[in-house]
């Protein structure tokens, strides 16, 4: 009976390590959905959606280090988008 149980786990034991190695090689992205402009100002890229359609995009990247400056830039961009 123990052999049958072991054979049941065999595919997991054999494939899990190579699958994990492959998964670690791919670049991952984090997606945050928010209505809070202060939280959005911490992101590198902001998409403005209306009814599921992208209406605008703001890319902050790492060019602005000051959180206050980032918040001001996001605020003025959102104002221009009629938010």
Backbone torsions as a table, in degrees:
resi	resn	phi	psi	omega
1	UNK	NA	-37.8	179.0
2	UNK	-65.0	-34.1	178.9
3	UNK	-65.5	-39.6	178.6
4	UNK	-64.0	-41.9	178.4
5	UNK	-64.2	-43.5	178.5
6	UNK	-61.9	-42.5	178.5
7	UNK	-64.9	-29.4	176.6
8	UNK	-66.1	-33.6	179.6
9	UNK	-87.8	-9.6	-174.9
10	UNK	-56.9	-47.2	178.6
11	UNK	-59.5	-38.5	178.7
12	UNK	-65.0	-44.4	-179.0
13	UNK	-65.3	-38.3	-176.7
14	UNK	-77.5	-38.5	-172.8
15	UNK	-94.6	-20.6	-172.9
16	UNK	-66.8	-41.5	-179.3
17	UNK	-66.9	-50.4	177.3
18	UNK	-61.8	-36.1	178.4
19	UNK	-66.0	-38.7	177.4
20	UNK	-65.3	-39.3	178.1
21	UNK	-63.6	-42.8	178.6
22	UNK	-65.4	-41.5	-179.0
23	UNK	-64.1	-34.7	-179.5
24	UNK	-71.9	-16.3	-179.5
25	UNK	-81.6	-17.5	-177.4
26	UNK	-90.4	144.1	178.6
27	UNK	-72.9	137.1	-179.3
28	UNK	-113.7	149.6	178.0
29	UNK	-124.3	151.9	177.3
30	UNK	-109.6	132.3	179.4
31	UNK	-113.4	128.8	177.0
32	UNK	-124.3	130.5	176.4
33	UNK	-111.2	123.2	-176.5
34	UNK	-149.1	159.1	171.2
35	UNK	-108.5	5.6	-176.9
36	UNK	-97.2	111.8	-176.7
37	UNK	-66.4	-29.6	177.8
38	UNK	-67.1	-39.5	176.3
39	UNK	-68.5	-39.6	179.9
40	UNK	-63.8	-31.0	-178.6
41	UNK	-67.3	-14.2	177.4
42	UNK	-84.0	-7.3	-177.9
43	UNK	-90.0	161.0	178.3
44	UNK	-85.2	-24.2	-177.5
45	UNK	-143.7	133.5	-178.2
46	UNK	-125.1	129.6	174.6
47	UNK	-109.1	133.8	178.2
48	UNK	-101.1	115.5	-176.4
49	UNK	-108.7	139.2	172.2
50	UNK	-132.4	119.3	-179.2
51	UNK	53.0	39.9	176.9
52	UNK	79.3	2.6	179.8
53	UNK	-109.3	138.1	178.0
54	UNK	-73.8	118.6	-179.9
55	UNK	-100.2	-21.2	-179.5
56	UNK	-167.0	162.1	-179.7
57	UNK	-142.6	135.6	176.6
58	UNK	-125.3	123.5	178.7
59	UNK	-107.7	114.3	179.4
60	UNK	-97.3	-32.5	-179.3
61	UNK	53.0	-141.7	178.2
62	UNK	-107.9	10.5	-174.1
63	UNK	-69.5	-27.4	-179.3
64	UNK	-112.2	114.0	-176.4
65	UNK	-88.8	-33.0	-176.3
66	UNK	-73.9	125.1	-179.5
67	UNK	-63.8	-38.9	178.8
68	UNK	-61.6	-43.9	179.1
69	UNK	-65.2	-38.7	177.8
70	UNK	-62.8	-45.4	179.9
71	UNK	-61.9	-40.4	178.6
72	UNK	-65.4	-41.1	-179.9
73	UNK	-66.3	-42.6	177.7
74	UNK	-64.7	-42.2	179.5
75	UNK	-60.7	-44.5	179.4
76	UNK	-68.6	-35.8	177.3
77	UNK	-65.3	-43.1	178.8
78	UNK	-65.4	-36.2	176.5
79	UNK	-63.1	-42.6	177.5
80	UNK	-65.4	-26.5	178.3
81	UNK	-85.4	4.2	-178.9
82	UNK	63.9	39.8	178.0
83	UNK	-82.8	NA	NA
